[in-house]
Structure formats: C-alpha cells, structure tokens
Amino acid sequence: MMLICFEDHSTETLRPISELTPLLDLVIGGFTQLERIRLKVGEPHLVLVRKILSLKVEERGLRTEEVPDEPALFVNMAINPKSLGSTLSLRKGEALISDGKVVAALLSARNAEEVISNYSPENITRLILERSSSRRSIDRGVISYPWDVCPLGLDLLKEDLRHLVRSGWYDELSKGVYVSKSSKIEDHVVFDSRDGPVIVEGGLEPFSYVRGPCFIGKGSIIFSGARIECSYLGGVVRAGGEISCSIMAPFSNNRHFGFLGHSYVSSWVNIGAGTATSNLKNTYGNIRKVVQGRRVDTGLNKLGCFMAPHSKLSIGTMILGGVFIGTASHVMGFVLEDVPPFTIYARTLGYNLVELEIDSAIRTYHRMARRRGVSPSRGEEEALKKFFEISMEERSNVKKGRFRST
C-alpha cells in the first residue's frame, strides 16, 4: 500500500503560517506533521503540495509525481495528530471525514491515479469523495486555523518529549532534563522540569532559565538572561528575552529582550530587540479573528501573533493579540491589524503601506542564510517569487483600505 500525503484548501485558512510552508513542516507539539506521520503511519511515497512549493519539497528528496500501482492511503497533512490512528483502520474505498474535509481515504490504484493526475488543493476533497464508496465521520479530525496549532501543540508537547526520551537518544543531565551529544550547557543555568521534561540539543548561556515541557533544537542558542517555558524551539534558533507557550521554527531569531507568548514564528523570521506580543485582552475575553471575511471566535483568551516565513520585526515593535504577519513583510511601531505579504508596515508611525520589492526579499534571505551557515535554496527563492505574484491583489486591496482585520 502506498502512502500519499496531500494539502487541501486548509492552506488558505491556516495562513499566514502556511503561506510559504508546506503543511508537512508545520510544528504541532514536539514534531512536524511529516515527522509524526512517519512515526505513526510510515514513510510517504508521494506528497501532493501547491505548485509554488513543489521544487522546495523535491529538493528534500520527497516525490511530488508518481503513478500508483497498488492501493493508496491518502492522508491530509492538516490532520489533527490525535486522529492519525484512525487512518490505519480504513477499509478500501472508505473516506474519513471531518467538518466537510477529507482526513484520510484508502483508494484503489486506479482511483488514486485519477486523484493524483487531477490534483489541486482546491479540488482534492471533491476528487476523493467522488471515488470513495463509503464515508466515516470524526470530530476535530483536522486543524483549520493557525490558533488550532498552539493549544493543541502545547497539549501534545509533554507527551512527545516523553516519547523522545524513551527512544534512548538522550542522556539524563538531571531529573527530567535530557541532553544530546551536541548540546553545550554552561554554568548557572536553571532547569524546571516539574511540569514536563526538557530536551536540549543546542546551547545555553549562563543565567538562563528553562521550564518544561520544552524542546531546544540542534544548533540553537539560548542567551544569558532568557526565560523559556513550555515552548518548542527548532534547529538553529537564536532565543533571548521571555518566550512562553510558543513555537519557533528553524533558522529564526529572537535574540534580544522582549516577550513572545502563545505565538507561532515560522522559519527565517527576525524579531528585533524590545518587541512584545500581546497575548491577553484587557477584558480577559476570547480573542476573535476575521478569516476570509468572517469573524471567528477562537475560543481562546490567550493568543499571540502568527508570523509567516521571512517576516521581519523592527526594534520596539508592539503587536496586538491574534495579529497575522504575512510572508517577507517588514513591520514596525504598533501593529493593530493583519499585515499582508511583502509589505513595509508602519501605519502607527504615520507612514503609508509600501510594497516590498521581491528582489529585496530574496537578498535578505541570502544574507540571513549565510549568517546561519547554510546555502540558499532555489526552491525557497522560487516559492518567494511565485507567492509575491499570487499576493499582489491582496496588497492592492490593502492600499485601497480593504484589509484582513483582527
């Protein structure tokens, strides 16, 4: 049986963290979606992603084109990790449905080939349902919005870290604290593992505090005076200040003092000194968001910021709770509304919205990649260029006063 992972139209409702990130790379808990699928189901034979991301995915050795010669299990990459076990009990021709979306389906080789050959994120739900002979519904089978990622991830983080500890990959430094051979921990670091384990693959400078559950990836550095709690920091992350209940994807930087709470930071983001995210309303009420023209109650009274890849925050930036910051945007001042991709935003400082040139975004990516000791990816550049074109109308609407609001 082949395993085929696919993106559906959740790529739109999961913006901005899905804008330049394949859903297989979203971090929920202690694993990316791809890592968890490999752990629970197996190695994908094929991944179906948006065309703008095809090269980026193929550079990693993942196949995006193949003709199946056996039955195929289709798994939505927006699947709720808690639903992965349900995919293993599907009968041939059966589809697993949640909130009108296909969570997973087991199709014959012929039907699978027809789905693959006509695939797009917009039509794959229809294609699979037309070729399934039976359906079974489950609740909360997929993640639909960015704010689904953080509370679910925090719920899973402790369990995921315990799984990693049981794997035997780490040595126990002290009770509840585990380190890899690549870690470097200096004197006068305080660990608190009473609420969950701490796993360290990177380095910690003196006088930093880490409270579990917490994961610090290989090549990452936690600077002196930092307070990190209940968070996931991917590989080659720079972290300082206070970080609470947040996810930082690989190659991002939050080096200086400030506050990052209940937030998701995608890759290649830089957060300037003194930047703070609000994660609680003065009324202590639930935070609401406008998504695709519809106001949605997040059901959460604590919610920070969601930053797309390559976005940059200037020093002293203050961000309202629940704000979305688009791909490669540069923001400064008080950020009271969602920021579209490829824009320079300084409304509260008295400046009009300005479009960021795509060549500038690519040059900045090259410079940041060199600082992190990696070669720029041609797939990343292509994705940036194509998404710049796709998002042009959105920037135009913002200039006319029509924008996605908090």
HELIX and SHEET records of a PDB file:
HELIX    1   1 SER A   10  THR A   13  1                                   4    
HELIX    2   2 LEU A   23  ASP A   25  5                                   3    
HELIX    3   3 GLN A   33  LYS A   40  1                                   8    
HELIX    4   4 LYS A   51  LEU A   53  5                                   3    
HELIX    5   5 SER A   54  GLU A   58  1                                   5    
HELIX    6   6 PRO A   81  SER A   89  5                                   9    
HELIX    7   7 ALA A  109  SER A  117  1                                   9    
HELIX    8   8 ILE A  124  GLU A  130  1                                   7    
HELIX    9   9 PRO A  146  ARG A  166  1                                  21    
HELIX   10  10 ARG A  347  LEU A  349  5                                   3    
HELIX   11  11 ILE A  358  ARG A  371  1                                  14    
HELIX   12  12 ARG A  378  ILE A  390  1                                  13    
HELIX   13  13 MET A  392  LYS A  399  1                                   8    
SHEET    1   A 6 LEU A  46  LEU A  48  0                                        
SHEET    2   A 6 MET A   2  PHE A   6  1                                        
SHEET    3   A 6 ALA A  72  ASN A  76  1                                        
SHEET    4   A 6 LYS A 101  LEU A 107 -1                                        
SHEET    5   A 6 GLU A  94  SER A  98 -1                                        
SHEET    6   A 6 SER A 134  SER A 137  1                                        
SHEET    1   B 2 VAL A  27  ILE A  28  0                                        
SHEET    2   B 2 PHE A  31  THR A  32 -1                                        
SHEET    1   C 9 ASP A 171  SER A 174  0                                        
SHEET    2   C 9 VAL A 177  VAL A 179 -1                                        
SHEET    3   C 9 VAL A 198  VAL A 200  1                                        
SHEET    4   C 9 CYS A 214  ILE A 216  1                                        
SHEET    5   C 9 TYR A 232  LEU A 233  1                                        
SHEET    6   C 9 ILE A 247  MET A 248  1                                        
SHEET    7   C 9 TYR A 264  VAL A 265  1                                        
SHEET    8   C 9 PHE A 306  MET A 307  1                                        
SHEET    9   C 9 PHE A 324  ILE A 325  1                                        
SHEET    1   D 5 LYS A 184  ILE A 185  0                                        
SHEET    2   D 5 GLY A 203  LEU A 204  1                                        
SHEET    3   D 5 ILE A 221  ILE A 222  1                                        
SHEET    4   D 5 ARG A 238  ALA A 239  1                                        
SHEET    5   D 5 ASN A 253  ASN A 254  1                                        
SHEET    1   E 5 VAL A 190  ASP A 192  0                                        
SHEET    2   E 5 TYR A 209  ARG A 211  1                                        
SHEET    3   E 5 ARG A 227  GLU A 229  1                                        
SHEET    4   E 5 GLU A 242  SER A 244  1                                        
SHEET    5   E 5 PHE A 259  GLY A 261  1                                        
SHEET    1   F 5 ASN A 270  ILE A 271  0                                        
SHEET    2   F 5 LYS A 312  LEU A 313  1                                        
SHEET    3   F 5 HIS A 330  VAL A 331  1                                        
SHEET    4   F 5 THR A 343  TYR A 345  1                                        
SHEET    5   F 5 VAL A 354  GLU A 355 -1                                        
SHEET    1   G 3 ALA A 276  THR A 277  0                                        
SHEET    2   G 3 MET A 318  ILE A 319  1                                        
SHEET    3   G 3 PHE A 334  VAL A 335  1                                        
SHEET    1   H 2 ARG A 288  VAL A 291  0                                        
SHEET    2   H 2 ARG A 294  ASP A 297 -1                                        
END                                                                             
